[in-house]
């Protein structure tokens, strides 16, 4: 992951773990992030950054628990609005996506998401 960050590869970051648990902290940065645990639990303890010029997407899947700690941030915001030839926003092109697919979920949010 560090080598991909250092070389500027930010299009897609995907991790699939067949067995075992995984804790993810800061440092995962790509426009599309997918983390899948076939047989284990996933804990997010930091920032998953899928932000960029266009909206990003984050998909988290775990067969066990999916825990978002109080310090977790799932960032999919866009810095630029996609518009048509008349300058009107294009709905489908401006939608960010977050998909959480756990067997069980624990969330300890510090504040509500706007």
N, C-alpha and C positions, 0 to 999 in steps of 0.2 A: 504494500500500500504506500509506504514512504517513497519508494522509487518511482511509482506512478505519479505521486504528487510532485516530486522533484522535477520530473520531466515534463510536467504540464498536461498530462493525460487526464482530461476532465469530462470526457463524453459519457462513459459508462463504468461503473464499478459494481461487480457482482461477486458475491461469495456464497458458496454452497458447502455446508458442513454436513457430512453423512451421519456422524455419531459424536455426541458430546455437546457441552454447553459453550456459549460464547458471550463474552462481555465486550461491548464496543464503546470506546471513548471518543475523544476528539480526533480529527485527522482524516475521516472519510469524506472526500470531496469529489463529486462528479455530478453532472446534470441528471443522470439516472443512477439511482442506487438500489440494488436488490440484495437482500441477505436472507438466505433460506437455511434453516436447520431441520434436517429430515428427522433426526432423533435427538432432540435436546431443547434446552431453554435459551432464550436470548434476553440479554439485559443491555439497555442503552444507557450509558452513564455520561454522555457528552453530546457534542453537536455532530449531527449528520447533515452535511451541507450540500444540497442539490440546487442551490440558488445560481442564478446566472442571467445572461441577457434575456433568455426565454425562461418560462416556468419549468421547474424540475419535477421529478417524481422519486418517491421513496416507497419501496415495498419491503415489508418485514414479515417473514413467515417463520413460525416455530411450531414444532409438534408439541412442545411443552409450554412452559410459561413464557410470556412476552412481557418484560418489565421495562417501563419507562421511568427512570429515576427522576427525582426533583430537579436534577441538573441537566436532564436531557432536553435537546432542542432538535426538532425536525424542520429544517429550513428549505423551503421549495419556492421562495419568492423570485419574481422576475424583476430585472432592472429596466426593462424596456417593454412597452405595450405594443403588441402586434396590431396593425391597423390595415384596413383595405384601401383601395385606390381613392376612396372618398374621405379617408382619414378617420373612419369609424372603427372601433375596436372589433376584433374578430374573436367571438366568444370561445370557440374550441381551441384556438391557438394561445389563449391567455389563461388556460386552466392548469393549475398545478395539481398534483395527485399525491396523496399519502394513503397507502393501503396497509392495514395491520391485520394479520391473519394468525392469531394465536389459538392454542387449545384453551388457555386461560389468560387473563390480563390483569396486571397490577399497575395502576397509575397514581402517582403522587404529584399532582400538578401544583406548582406554586401560584399560578394565575391562570385564568381561563384564556383559551385561544380566541382571538377576535374573529 
